[in-house]
Amino acid sequence: MARELTYAAAIREATVQSMERDESVYLMGLGATDPKGIFGTTLGLEQRFGSKRVLDMPTAENGMTGVAIGSALVGLKPVMVHQRDDFALLALDQIANSAAKWYSMFNFQRSVPLTIRMIIGRGWGQGPQHSQSLQATLGHFPGLKVVMPVTAPDAKGALISAIFDPNPVIVLEHRWLYAVLGDVPEDRFEIPLGKARTACFGTDVTIVATGYGVLEAQRAAEILASDGISAEVIDLRSIRPLDEEAVVDSVSKTGRLIAVDSGWRTFGVAAEVVALASERAFSSLKAAPIRITAPDTYVPTASALANEYYFSTVDIVNAVCAMFDLPLKTDGECGLDPARAKDVPDASFRGPF
């Protein structure tokens, strides 16, 4: 039976059900025991499972990741939470050189069942060190799985799959998604890691998107429909492994591709998607693919610069309009306030920052 939950509540429920099922699952993270509970995702867990299974974490990311890896090697299933993916860069050696490589280095005899939740995304001028989207960086390392659930049911199913995967999984959560509602089954369930989701079916153009960009792509598809353009939106859900067949099948059908990702343009996820379509569906392409990403510069703090830095629904719409030689649309024509600040979420956002 499904009922409506927020994205944050779905993550919390996945954690509870995993910890109830397996006593080897434990949680640690900066702010895990805080009254705000990491956007509400860890509220009450310490009281429910005790301080030995739900731990606050000092600002010693590299050392604590080493602790998590060590505990995984002796049979535990740690779930580690970084309130910003930027902070996890301090532990990149442990993540990329230990967790990701251990299974292959030791002849596939000992795996590292480590789950690391990382929060990504923009908001309120947090700038270069607190607003990065590092999915391409993390997805570059063999041995890591990297997933980006967008819907509330996917948030629950993906986290449970990650916790019980025998190898390390990075779960990236955009901070603007925590208040998004969805129908989430009560029972424990998993979704396959590496399987994309078709968010909207269409025939004229494929929009492949990640994270919060999926919601913007869906809004774009609704706007484009008024011009008679049928857009198919593919929610990648997983960066590594990448569901190549979902992308290739859709592009082969529509002949057009827009790749949307919150990361940087060069060497990014969007670039990988475009390369994939060019290699495997080139003969089907009716137009050159287009990437919609962050520009190749650091994330600005000032709102005036942020308005130039971040893309929005109208950018996706106009990329498609350009493909079909249609007039470009204004913010107002797309239902957006031209005076809005792109670094502040829309009215649907209800969570703390």
DOLO-40446 format. One record per residue: x, y, z of N, C-alpha, C, CB in turn; residue in one letter. Coordinates in steps of 0.1 Angstrom, whole numbers, padded with zeros to 4 digits, always signed. Glycine has a CB too. Layout:
# DOLO-40446
XYZXYZXYZXYZA ...
# end
This chain:
# DOLO-40446
+0008-0012+0000+0000+0000+0000+0009+0012+0000-0010+0000+0012M +0006+0022-0009+0014+0034-0010+0006+0046-0003+0017+0038-0024A +0013+0055+0002+0008+0068+0007+0017+0079+0005+0004+0067+0023R +0013+0091+0006+0021+0102+0002+0031+0106+0013+0012+0114-0001E +0044+0106+0009+0054+0110+0018+0063+0121+0011+0063+0098+0022L +0070+0129+0019+0080+0137+0013+0093+0129+0010+0084+0149+0022T +0101+0134+0001+0114+0128-0002+0122+0126+0010+0122+0137-0012Y +0122+0136+0020+0130+0134+0032+0124+0123+0041+0130+0147+0040A +0111+0122+0042+0105+0112+0050+0107+0098+0044+0090+0114+0051A +0108+0097+0030+0110+0084+0024+0125+0080+0027+0109+0086+0008A +0134+0089+0027+0148+0085+0031+0148+0080+0045+0157+0097+0029I +0142+0087+0054+0141+0083+0068+0135+0069+0069+0134+0093+0077R +0124+0067+0062+0118+0054+0063+0127+0043+0058+0104+0054+0056E +0134+0045+0047+0143+0036+0042+0154+0032+0052+0150+0041+0029A +0159+0042+0059+0169+0040+0069+0163+0032+0081+0174+0054+0075T +0151+0035+0085+0145+0028+0096+0143+0013+0093+0132+0034+0100V +0137+0011+0081+0135-0003+0077+0147-0011+0075+0127-0003+0064Q +0158-0005+0070+0171-0012+0069+0177-0015+0082+0180-0003+0060S +0176-0006+0091+0182-0008+0105+0174-0018+0113+0183+0005+0113M +0161-0019+0110+0153-0029+0117+0156-0043+0111+0138-0025+0115E +0158-0043+0098+0160-0056+0092+0174-0062+0095+0159-0055+0077R +0184-0053+0097+0198-0058+0098+0205-0050+0109+0205-0057+0085D +0209-0056+0120+0215-0049+0131+0229-0045+0127+0216-0058+0143E +0235-0049+0116+0248-0045+0112+0248-0031+0105+0254-0055+0102S +0236-0026+0102+0234-0013+0096+0235-0002+0107+0221-0011+0088V +0244+0008+0105+0245+0019+0114+0246+0032+0106+0256+0017+0124Y +0244+0043+0112+0244+0056+0106+0253+0065+0113+0229+0062+0105L +0261+0073+0105+0269+0084+0111+0270+0095+0102+0283+0079+0116M +0269+0107+0107+0270+0119+0099+0270+0132+0107+0259+0119+0089G +0276+0142+0101+0276+0155+0108+0262+0160+0109+0286+0165+0100L +0257+0161+0121+0243+0166+0123+0233+0155+0123+0240+0175+0112G +0237+0142+0123+0228+0131+0123+0219+0131+0135+0235+0118+0122A +0224+0136+0146+0216+0136+0159+0211+0150+0162+0225+0131+0171T +0213+0160+0153+0209+0173+0155+0193+0174+0155+0215+0182+0144D +0188+0184+0162+0173+0185+0162+0167+0186+0148+0169+0197+0170P +0174+0192+0138+0169+0193+0125+0171+0180+0117+0175+0205+0117K +0180+0171+0121+0181+0158+0116+0184+0158+0101+0169+0151+0118G +0194+0166+0096+0198+0166+0082+0186+0166+0073+0206+0153+0079I +0179+0178+0073+0167+0180+0065+0156+0171+0069+0170+0178+0050F +0156+0166+0081+0145+0157+0086+0148+0142+0083+0133+0161+0080G +0158+0139+0076+0160+0125+0072+0165+0116+0083+0170+0124+0061T +0170+0122+0094+0175+0113+0105+0168+0116+0118+0190+0116+0107T +0157+0123+0118+0149+0127+0130+0145+0115+0138+0137+0135+0126L +0149+0115+0151+0144+0105+0160+0152+0091+0159+0130+0102+0158G +0161+0090+0150+0168+0077+0148+0177+0074+0160+0176+0078+0136L +0183+0084+0166+0192+0081+0178+0183+0076+0189+0200+0093+0182E +0172+0082+0191+0163+0077+0202+0157+0063+0199+0151+0087+0204Q +0155+0060+0187+0150+0047+0183+0160+0036+0184+0143+0048+0169R +0172+0039+0179+0182+0028+0177+0194+0029+0187+0186+0027+0163F +0195+0040+0194+0205+0042+0203+0218+0048+0198+0209+0028+0209G +0226+0053+0207+0238+0061+0203+0249+0053+0197+0243+0069+0214S +0248+0040+0198+0258+0031+0192+0256+0028+0177+0259+0018+0200K +0243+0031+0173+0240+0028+0159+0237+0041+0151+0228+0019+0158R +0235+0052+0158+0233+0065+0152+0242+0075+0159+0218+0070+0153V +0253+0079+0151+0263+0087+0157+0265+0101+0149+0277+0079+0156L +0267+0111+0157+0272+0124+0152+0286+0122+0147+0270+0135+0162D +0291+0130+0138+0304+0128+0133+0312+0141+0134+0303+0124+0118M +0324+0140+0138+0332+0152+0139+0336+0157+0125+0345+0150+0147P +0341+0169+0124+0345+0174+0111+0359+0168+0107+0346+0189+0110T +0360+0155+0105+0372+0148+0102+0368+0138+0091+0378+0141+0115A +0364+0143+0080+0358+0135+0069+0367+0123+0065+0354+0143+0058E +0380+0126+0063+0389+0116+0058+0390+0104+0068+0403+0121+0055N +0392+0108+0081+0394+0098+0092+0381+0090+0094+0398+0105+0104G +0370+0097+0094+0357+0090+0097+0353+0081+0085+0346+0100+0100M +0357+0085+0073+0354+0076+0062+0363+0063+0063+0357+0083+0048T +0375+0065+0068+0384+0053+0070+0378+0044+0081+0397+0058+0075G +0372+0050+0091+0365+0042+0101+0353+0034+0095+0359+0051+0113V +0346+0041+0086+0334+0035+0080+0339+0023+0071+0326+0045+0072A +0349+0025+0063+0355+0015+0055+0359+0003+0063+0366+0020+0046I +0367+0006+0074+0372-0005+0083+0360-0013+0089+0380+0001+0094G +0350-0006+0093+0338-0013+0099+0331-0022+0088+0328-0003+0105S +0331-0017+0076+0325-0025+0065+0333-0037+0062+0324-0016+0052A +0346-0036+0063+0354-0048+0061+0353-0059+0071+0369-0044+0060L +0348-0055+0083+0346-0065+0093+0331-0069+0095+0351-0060+0107V +0323-0066+0085+0309-0071+0085+0298-0061+0088+0308-0081+0095G +0301-0048+0091+0290-0039+0093+0286-0032+0079+0295-0028+0103L +0275-0025+0080+0270-0018+0068+0268-0003+0072+0256-0025+0063K +0278+0004+0071+0277+0019+0075+0270+0027+0064+0291+0024+0077P +0262+0036+0069+0256+0047+0061+0261+0060+0066+0240+0046+0062V +0269+0066+0058+0276+0079+0061+0269+0090+0054+0291+0078+0058M +0268+0102+0061+0261+0113+0055+0270+0125+0056+0248+0116+0063V +0272+0132+0044+0278+0144+0043+0268+0155+0039+0290+0144+0032H +0267+0166+0047+0257+0176+0045+0260+0184+0032+0256+0185+0057Q +0272+0183+0027+0275+0188+0014+0285+0179+0007+0281+0203+0015R +0283+0177-0006+0292+0168-0013+0306+0174-0013+0288+0165-0027D +0307+0188-0012+0319+0195-0012+0328+0189+0000+0317+0210-0010D +0322+0186+0011+0329+0182+0023+0336+0168+0020+0320+0181+0035F +0329+0160+0012+0334+0147+0009+0347+0147+0002+0324+0139+0002A +0351+0158-0005+0364+0159-0011+0375+0157-0002+0365+0173-0018L +0373+0160+0011+0384+0158+0021+0386+0143+0023+0380+0164+0034L +0376+0135+0019+0377+0120+0020+0379+0113+0007+0365+0115+0028A +0382+0120-0003+0383+0114-0017+0393+0103-0018+0386+0125-0027L +0404+0104-0010+0414+0094-0011+0408+0081-0005+0426+0097-0002D +0401+0082+0006+0395+0070+0012+0384+0064+0002+0389+0073+0025Q +0376+0073-0004+0365+0068-0012+0370+0062-0025+0356+0080-0016I +0380+0069-0032+0384+0065-0045+0395+0055-0045+0388+0077-0053A +0404+0056-0035+0416+0047-0035+0414+0035-0026+0428+0055-0031N +0405+0035-0016+0402+0024-0008+0389+0017-0010+0403+0028+0007S +0378+0024-0007+0365+0018-0009+0362+0013-0023+0354+0028-0005A +0365+0021-0033+0362+0018-0047+0371+0006-0052+0364+0030-0056A +0383+0005-0047+0393-0005-0053+0394-0017-0045+0406+0002-0054K +0389-0018-0033+0392-0029-0024+0388-0042-0030+0385-0027-0010W +0376-0043-0035+0371-0055-0040+0380-0062-0051+0357-0054-0045Y +0384-0053-0060+0392-0059-0071+0407-0061-0066+0392-0049-0083S +0412-0052-0058+0426-0054-0053+0428-0067-0046+0430-0042-0045M +0418-0071-0039+0419-0083-0030+0412-0095-0036+0414-0080-0016F +0413-0096-0050+0408-0108-0057+0394-0111-0055+0417-0120-0053N +0385-0100-0054+0371-0102-0053+0367-0111-0041+0366-0108-0066F +0374-0110-0030+0371-0118-0019+0365-0110-0007+0383-0126-0014Q +0368-0097-0007+0363-0089+0004+0357-0076-0002+0373-0087+0015R +0344-0073+0000+0338-0061-0005+0336-0051+0006+0325-0064-0012S +0333-0039+0002+0331-0028+0011+0316-0023+0010+0341-0016+0009V +0307-0028+0018+0293-0024+0017+0290-0011+0024+0284-0035+0024P +0296-0001+0018+0295+0013+0024+0285+0021+0015+0309+0020+0024L +0276+0028+0022+0267+0038+0016+0271+0052+0020+0252+0035+0019T +0273+0061+0011+0276+0075+0015+0265+0084+0008+0290+0079+0010I +0257+0090+0017+0248+0100+0012+0255+0114+0012+0235+0101+0022R +0253+0121+0001+0259+0134-0001+0248+0143-0006+0271+0134-0010M +0247+0155+0000+0238+0165-0004+0244+0175-0014+0232+0173+0008I +0237+0177-0025+0242+0186-0036+0232+0197-0038+0245+0178-0049I +0236+0207-0047+0226+0217-0051+0228+0230-0045+0213+0212-0048G +0221+0240-0051+0223+0254-0048+0214+0259-0037+0221+0262-0061R +0217+0271-0033+0207+0277-0024+0213+0288-0016+0202+0267-0015G +0207+0300-0017+0210+0311-0008+0224+0316-0008+0206+0307+0006W +0230+0316-0019+0244+0322-0020+0255+0314-0012+0244+0336-0015G +0254+0301-0012+0264+0294-0005+0277+0292-0012+0258+0280-0001Q +0277+0295-0025+0289+0298-0032+0298+0286-0035+0297+0307-0024G +0311+0289-0038+0320+0280-0044+0323+0267-0036+0333+0286-0047P +0322+0267-0023+0326+0256-0015+0314+0248-0009+0335+0260-0004Q +0302+0252-0012+0291+0246-0006+0279+0243-0016+0285+0254+0006H +0281+0245-0028+0271+0244-0038+0274+0235-0050+0266+0257-0042S +0285+0228-0050+0289+0221-0061+0281+0208-0064+0304+0217-0060Q +0281+0204-0076+0274+0191-0080+0285+0182-0086+0263+0194-0090S +0290+0173-0078+0302+0165-0082+0299+0151-0087+0311+0165-0070L +0287+0149-0093+0284+0136-0097+0293+0130-0108+0270+0135-0102Q +0298+0139-0117+0307+0134-0127+0321+0130-0121+0309+0145-0138A +0325+0138-0112+0338+0134-0105+0337+0121-0098+0342+0145-0095T +0326+0119-0091+0325+0106-0084+0322+0094-0093+0313+0107-0073L +0314+0097-0104+0311+0087-0113+0323+0082-0122+0300+0091-0122G +0334+0090-0121+0345+0087-0130+0353+0075-0124+0355+0099-0130H +0351+0071-0111+0360+0061-0105+0353+0047-0106+0362+0064-0090F +0360+0038-0113+0355+0024-0113+0355+0018-0099+0365+0015-0122P +0344+0011-0096+0343+0005-0083+0332+0012-0075+0356+0005-0076G +0329+0024-0079+0318+0032-0072+0305+0031-0080+0322+0046-0069L +0294+0030-0073+0281+0032-0079+0277+0046-0074+0271+0021-0075K +0271+0054-0084+0266+0067-0080+0252+0069-0085+0276+0078-0087V +0243+0072-0076+0229+0073-0079+0223+0086-0075+0220+0062-0073V +0213+0091-0082+0207+0104-0080+0192+0103-0080+0212+0115-0090M +0185+0098-0070+0171+0096-0070+0164+0110-0070+0166+0088-0058P +0153+0111-0077+0146+0123-0078+0132+0123-0071+0144+0127-0093V +0125+0112-0072+0112+0111-0067+0113+0105-0052+0103+0102-0075T +0102+0107-0045+0102+0101-0031+0103+0086-0031+0089+0106-0024A +0095+0079-0040+0096+0064-0040+0110+0060-0044+0086+0058-0049P +0116+0067-0053+0130+0063-0058+0140+0066-0046+0134+0071-0070D +0138+0076-0039+0147+0080-0028+0147+0068-0018+0142+0093-0021A +0135+0062-0015+0134+0051-0006+0140+0039-0012+0120+0048-0001K +0136+0035-0024+0141+0023-0030+0155+0023-0033+0133+0020-0042G +0161+0034-0037+0175+0035-0041+0184+0034-0028+0178+0048-0048A +0179+0040-0017+0187+0040-0005+0188+0026+0000+0182+0050+0005L +0177+0019+0000+0177+0005+0005+0186-0004-0003+0162-0001+0006I +0185-0002-0017+0193-0010-0026+0208-0007-0023+0190-0006-0040S +0211+0006-0020+0225+0010-0018+0230+0004-0005+0226+0025-0017A +0222+0004+0006+0226-0001+0019+0229-0016+0018+0215+0001+0029I +0222-0024+0010+0224-0038+0009+0232-0042-0003+0211-0045+0009F +0237-0033-0010+0246-0036-0021+0260-0040-0015+0248-0024-0031D +0267-0050-0020+0279-0054-0013+0291-0045-0016+0283-0068-0018P +0289-0035-0025+0300-0026-0028+0296-0012-0025+0305-0028-0042N +0305-0002-0025+0302+0012-0021+0293+0019-0031+0315+0020-0020P +0283+0026-0026+0274+0033-0034+0273+0048-0028+0260+0026-0033V +0274+0057-0037+0272+0071-0034+0257+0075-0038+0282+0080-0041I +0250+0081-0028+0236+0085-0031+0236+0100-0030+0226+0079-0020V +0234+0107-0041+0234+0122-0042+0220+0127-0041+0241+0126-0055L +0217+0136-0032+0204+0141-0029+0204+0157-0031+0199+0138-0015E +0197+0162-0041+0196+0176-0042+0188+0182-0031+0190+0180-0056H +0193+0193-0025+0186+0198-0013+0173+0204-0016+0195+0209-0007R +0169+0207-0029+0156+0212-0032+0146+0201-0033+0157+0221-0044W +0150+0189-0032+0140+0178-0034+0134+0173-0021+0147+0166-0040L +0139+0177-0009+0134+0171+0003+0120+0173+0006+0142+0176+0014Y +0113+0183+0001+0099+0186+0004+0090+0181-0007+0097+0201+0005A +0096+0175-0018+0088+0170-0029+0080+0157-0024+0097+0166-0041V +0067+0157-0028+0058+0146-0023+0057+0135-0034+0044+0152-0020L +0055+0123-0029+0053+0112-0039+0046+0101-0032+0066+0108-0045G +0040+0092-0039+0033+0080-0034+0044+0069-0031+0022+0074-0043D +0046+0066-0018+0057+0057-0014+0051+0044-0008+0067+0064-0005V +0054+0032-0013+0049+0020-0007+0054+0019+0008+0054+0008-0015P +0045+0014+0016+0049+0012+0030+0059+0001+0032+0036+0009+0039E +0058-0010+0025+0067-0021+0026+0081-0017+0022+0062-0033+0019D +0090-0025+0027+0104-0023+0022+0105-0028+0008+0114-0031+0031R +0112-0020-0001+0114-0024-0015+0127-0018-0020+0102-0019-0023F +0132-0024-0030+0144-0019-0037+0141-0016-0051+0156-0029-0036E +0149-0006-0057+0149-0004-0071+0163-0007-0076+0145+0011-0074I +0163-0013-0088+0177-0016-0094+0185-0004-0096+0175-0024-0107P +0198-0005-0091+0207+0006-0094+0213+0004-0108+0219+0006-0083L +0212+0015-0115+0217+0015-0129+0205+0014-0139+0226+0003-0131G +0193+0016-0135+0182+0015-0144+0175+0029-0144+0172+0004-0139K +0174+0035-0156+0168+0048-0158+0153+0047-0157+0172+0054-0171A +0146+0058-0156+0131+0059-0155+0127+0069-0166+0127+0064-0141R +0116+0065-0173+0110+0074-0183+0100+0082-0175+0104+0067-0195T +0103+0095-0173+0094+0104-0165+0083+0109-0174+0102+0116-0159A +0085+0111-0187+0075+0115-0196+0078+0108-0209+0075+0131-0198C +0067+0103-0215+0069+0097-0228+0066+0107-0240+0059+0085-0230F +0074+0106-0250+0073+0115-0261+0079+0109-0274+0079+0129-0258G +0077+0117-0285+0082+0112-0298+0091+0121-0306+0070+0108-0306T +0092+0134-0301+0099+0144-0310+0113+0147-0305+0091+0156-0310D +0115+0147-0292+0128+0150-0287+0130+0143-0273+0130+0166-0285V +0143+0139-0271+0146+0133-0258+0153+0143-0249+0155+0120-0261T +0149+0144-0237+0156+0152-0227+0160+0143-0216+0146+0164-0221I +0174+0141-0216+0180+0132-0205+0184+0141-0194+0191+0124-0211V +0180+0139-0182+0183+0148-0171+0187+0140-0158+0171+0157-0168A +0193+0148-0149+0197+0142-0136+0192+0151-0125+0212+0141-0135T +0189+0145-0113+0186+0152-0101+0174+0162-0103+0198+0160-0097G +0175+0173-0097+0165+0183-0098+0162+0188-0112+0169+0196-0089Y +0172+0186-0121+0170+0189-0135+0158+0181-0141+0182+0187-0142G +0155+0169-0136+0144+0161-0141+0131+0169-0139+0144+0148-0134V +0129+0175-0128+0117+0183-0125+0116+0194-0135+0116+0188-0111L +0127+0201-0137+0127+0212-0147+0124+0207-0161+0140+0220-0146E +0130+0196-0164+0127+0190-0177+0113+0186-0179+0136+0177-0180A +0106+0181-0169+0092+0177-0169+0084+0190-0171+0088+0170-0157Q +0087+0201-0165+0080+0213-0167+0082+0218-0181+0085+0224-0157R +0094+0217-0186+0097+0221-0200+0088+0212-0210+0112+0219-0203A +0087+0200-0207+0079+0191-0216+0064+0195-0216+0080+0176-0211A +0059+0200-0205+0045+0205-0204+0044+0217-0213+0041+0207-0190E +0054+0226-0212+0053+0239-0219+0054+0236-0234+0064+0249-0215I +0063+0227-0238+0066+0224-0252+0053+0217-0258+0078+0215-0253L +0046+0210-0250+0034+0204-0255+0024+0214-0261+0027+0195-0244A +0024+0226-0255+0015+0236-0260+0019+0241-0275+0015+0248-0251S +0031+0238-0279+0036+0241-0292+0035+0229-0301+0050+0247-0292D +0029+0218-0296+0028+0206-0304+0041+0197-0304+0024+0210-0318G +0050+0200-0295+0062+0192-0295+0061+0182-0283+0075+0201-0292I +0063+0169-0287+0062+0158-0277+0076+0155-0272+0055+0146-0284S +0079+0158-0259+0092+0156-0254+0092+0143-0245+0097+0168-0246A +0102+0135-0246+0104+0124-0237+0115+0127-0227+0108+0111-0245E +0111+0126-0215+0121+0129-0204+0126+0116-0198+0114+0138-0193V +0139+0114-0198+0146+0103-0192+0153+0107-0179+0156+0096-0202I +0148+0102-0168+0155+0104-0155+0166+0093-0154+0144+0104-0143D +0178+0097-0155+0189+0087-0154+0189+0079-0142+0202+0094-0156L +0186+0085-0130+0185+0079-0117+0199+0075-0113+0176+0067-0117R +0207+0069-0122+0220+0064-0118+0231+0069-0128+0220+0048-0119S +0241+0075-0123+0252+0080-0131+0262+0069-0134+0260+0091-0123I +0265+0060-0124+0273+0048-0127+0267+0037-0118+0288+0051-0123R +0263+0026-0124+0263+0024-0139+0252+0032-0146+0260+0009-0142P +0256+0036-0158+0247+0044-0167+0238+0035-0175+0255+0053-0176L +0225+0038-0176+0216+0030-0184+0217+0034-0198+0201+0031-0178D +0227+0028-0205+0229+0032-0219+0217+0029-0228+0242+0025-0224E +0211+0018-0226+0200+0013-0235+0189+0023-0234+0196-0001-0231E +0186+0028-0222+0174+0038-0221+0177+0050-0229+0172+0041-0206A +0189+0055-0229+0193+0067-0236+0192+0064-0251+0206+0072-0232V +0199+0053-0255+0200+0050-0270+0186+0047-0276+0209+0038-0272V +0178+0040-0269+0165+0036-0274+0156+0049-0276+0158+0027-0264D +0157+0058-0266+0149+0070-0267+0154+0079-0279+0149+0078-0254S +0167+0081-0279+0173+0090-0290+0170+0084-0304+0188+0092-0288V +0171+0070-0304+0168+0064-0317+0154+0066-0322+0171+0049-0316S +0145+0068-0312+0131+0070-0315+0128+0084-0319+0122+0066-0303K +0134+0094-0311+0131+0108-0314+0140+0115-0323+0131+0115-0301T +0153+0111-0324+0162+0117-0333+0168+0130-0328+0156+0119-0346G +0164+0134-0316+0170+0147-0310+0173+0145-0295+0159+0158-0312R +0183+0152-0291+0187+0150-0277+0191+0163-0270+0199+0140-0276L +0186+0165-0258+0190+0176-0249+0195+0169-0236+0178+0186-0246I +0207+0172-0232+0213+0166-0220+0214+0176-0209+0227+0159-0223A +0207+0174-0198+0206+0184-0187+0213+0178-0175+0191+0187-0184V +0222+0186-0169+0229+0182-0157+0233+0194-0149+0241+0172-0160D +0233+0193-0136+0236+0205-0128+0251+0206-0126+0230+0203-0114S +0259+0196-0131+0274+0197-0130+0279+0206-0141+0280+0184-0131G +0293+0207-0141+0299+0216-0151+0299+0209-0165+0314+0218-0147W +0301+0218-0175+0299+0214-0189+0310+0204-0193+0299+0226-0198R +0323+0208-0191+0334+0200-0196+0336+0187-0188+0347+0209-0196T +0337+0176-0195+0339+0163-0189+0328+0159-0179+0352+0163-0181F +0316+0164-0182+0304+0162-0173+0295+0151-0177+0296+0174-0172G +0285+0148-0169+0275+0138-0172+0268+0141-0185+0265+0137-0161V +0265+0153-0188+0258+0157-0201+0267+0153-0212+0254+0172-0201A +0280+0156-0211+0290+0153-0221+0290+0138-0224+0304+0158-0218A +0289+0130-0213+0289+0115-0215+0277+0111-0222+0290+0109-0201E +0265+0117-0219+0253+0113-0225+0253+0116-0240+0241+0120-0219V +0259+0128-0244+0260+0132-0258+0269+0123-0265+0265+0147-0259V +0281+0119-0259+0290+0110-0265+0284+0096-0267+0302+0108-0256A +0276+0092-0258+0269+0079-0259+0259+0079-0271+0261+0075-0246L +0251+0090-0272+0242+0091-0283+0249+0092-0297+0233+0103-0281A +0260+0099-0297+0268+0101-0309+0274+0087-0314+0279+0111-0307S +0279+0079-0304+0285+0067-0307+0275+0056-0311+0293+0062-0295E +0263+0056-0305+0254+0044-0307+0241+0048-0314+0251+0039-0293R +0239+0061-0316+0226+0064-0323+0228+0075-0333+0215+0068-0312A +0240+0076-0338+0244+0087-0347+0235+0088-0359+0258+0086-0351F +0232+0076-0365+0224+0076-0377+0210+0081-0375+0224+0062-0383S +0205+0081-0362+0191+0085-0359+0190+0100-0357+0186+0077-0347S +0202+0107-0354+0201+0121-0350+0197+0130-0362+0215+0125-0345L +0187+0138-0359+0182+0148-0369+0188+0162-0366+0167+0148-0369K +0194+0164-0355+0200+0176-0351+0212+0174-0342+0190+0186-0345A +0221+0183-0341+0232+0182-0331+0227+0182-0317+0242+0193-0333A +0231+0173-0308+0227+0173-0294+0231+0186-0287+0233+0161-0287P +0224+0190-0277+0227+0202-0269+0228+0198-0255+0215+0212-0271I +0239+0204-0248+0241+0202-0234+0236+0215-0226+0256+0200-0231R +0229+0212-0216+0225+0223-0207+0230+0220-0193+0209+0225-0206I +0240+0228-0189+0248+0225-0177+0251+0238-0170+0260+0217-0180T +0259+0236-0159+0265+0248-0153+0277+0252-0161+0270+0245-0138A +0280+0265-0162+0292+0269-0170+0305+0265-0163+0292+0284-0172P +0315+0265-0171+0328+0261-0165+0335+0272-0157+0338+0257-0177D +0329+0275-0146+0335+0284-0136+0329+0281-0122+0331+0299-0140T +0335+0286-0112+0331+0283-0099+0317+0288-0096+0341+0289-0088Y +0311+0283-0086+0297+0287-0082+0297+0300-0076+0290+0276-0073V +0290+0310-0081+0291+0324-0075+0282+0324-0062+0286+0334-0085P +0286+0334-0054+0278+0337-0042+0268+0348-0044+0287+0341-0030T +0272+0359-0051+0263+0370-0054+0251+0366-0062+0270+0382-0060A +0239+0371-0058+0227+0367-0065+0227+0371-0080+0214+0373-0058S +0233+0383-0083+0233+0388-0096+0241+0378-0105+0239+0402-0097A +0252+0373-0100+0260+0363-0107+0253+0350-0108+0274+0362-0101L +0246+0346-0097+0239+0333-0097+0228+0333-0107+0233+0331-0083A +0222+0344-0110+0211+0344-0120+0217+0341-0134+0204+0358-0120N +0230+0344-0136+0236+0341-0149+0242+0327-0149+0247+0351-0152E +0245+0322-0137+0252+0309-0136+0242+0297-0138+0259+0308-0123Y +0231+0298-0131+0222+0286-0131+0212+0286-0143+0214+0286-0118Y +0210+0274-0148+0199+0273-0159+0186+0270-0152+0203+0261-0169F +0175+0272-0160+0162+0269-0155+0153+0263-0166+0155+0282-0150S +0141+0261-0163+0132+0255-0173+0132+0262-0186+0117+0255-0167T +0132+0275-0186+0132+0283-0199+0144+0279-0208+0131+0298-0196V +0155+0276-0202+0167+0273-0210+0165+0260-0217+0179+0272-0201D +0158+0250-0210+0155+0237-0217+0145+0239-0228+0150+0227-0206I +0135+0247-0225+0125+0250-0235+0131+0256-0248+0114+0259-0230V +0139+0266-0246+0145+0273-0257+0155+0265-0265+0151+0286-0252N +0162+0256-0258+0171+0247-0265+0163+0238-0275+0178+0238-0255A +0151+0233-0271+0142+0226-0279+0137+0234-0290+0131+0219-0271V +0132+0246-0287+0127+0256-0297+0137+0258-0308+0122+0269-0291C +0150+0260-0304+0160+0262-0314+0162+0251-0323+0174+0265-0307A +0160+0238-0318+0161+0227-0327+0150+0226-0337+0160+0214-0318M +0138+0232-0334+0127+0231-0343+0125+0245-0350+0114+0227-0335F +0134+0254-0349+0133+0267-0355+0121+0274-0351+0134+0265-0371D +0117+0273-0338+0106+0280-0333+0111+0293-0325+0098+0271-0324L +0102+0303-0324+0106+0315-0316+0109+0311-0302+0095+0325-0316P +0120+0317-0297+0123+0315-0283+0113+0321-0273+0138+0320-0280L +0112+0315-0261+0102+0320-0252+0108+0328-0241+0094+0308-0246K +0101+0337-0235+0105+0344-0223+0102+0337-0211+0099+0359-0224T +0107+0342-0200+0104+0336-0187+0089+0337-0184+0111+0344-0175D +0083+0348-0187+0069+0350-0185+0061+0340-0193+0065+0364-0188G +0064+0337-0205+0057+0328-0214+0059+0313-0208+0062+0328-0228E +0069+0311-0200+0071+0298-0194+0066+0297-0180+0086+0294-0194C +0058+0308-0176+0053+0308-0163+0062+0311-0152+0046+0295-0160G +0074+0317-0155+0084+0320-0145+0084+0336-0143+0098+0315-0150L +0087+0340-0131+0088+0354-0128+0102+0359-0133+0087+0356-0112D +0102+0368-0142+0115+0373-0147+0124+0379-0136+0113+0383-0158P +0118+0383-0125+0126+0390-0114+0130+0380-0104+0118+0401-0108A +0127+0367-0106+0130+0357-0096+0145+0355-0094+0124+0343-0099R +0149+0351-0082+0163+0348-0079+0165+0333-0082+0168+0352-0064A +0174+0329-0091+0176+0315-0094+0183+0307-0083+0184+0314-0107K +0188+0314-0073+0195+0307-0062+0186+0304-0051+0207+0315-0057D +0173+0307-0052+0163+0305-0042+0152+0296-0048+0157+0318-0037V +0148+0285-0041+0138+0276-0047+0125+0282-0049+0137+0264-0039P +0116+0276-0057+0103+0281-0058+0094+0277-0046+0096+0275-0071D +0081+0281-0047+0073+0280-0036+0070+0265-0031+0059+0286-0039A +0074+0256-0039+0072+0242-0035+0082+0238-0024+0073+0233-0047S +0093+0245-0022+0103+0242-0013+0098+0245+0001+0116+0249-0016F +0099+0235+0011+0095+0237+0024+0105+0234+0035+0082+0229+0027R +0117+0230+0030+0127+0225+0040+0136+0236+0045+0135+0214+0034G +0144+0232+0056+0154+0242+0060+0165+0242+0050+0159+0237+0074P +0174+0252+0051+0185+0252+0041+0196+0243+0045+0190+0266+0039F 
# end
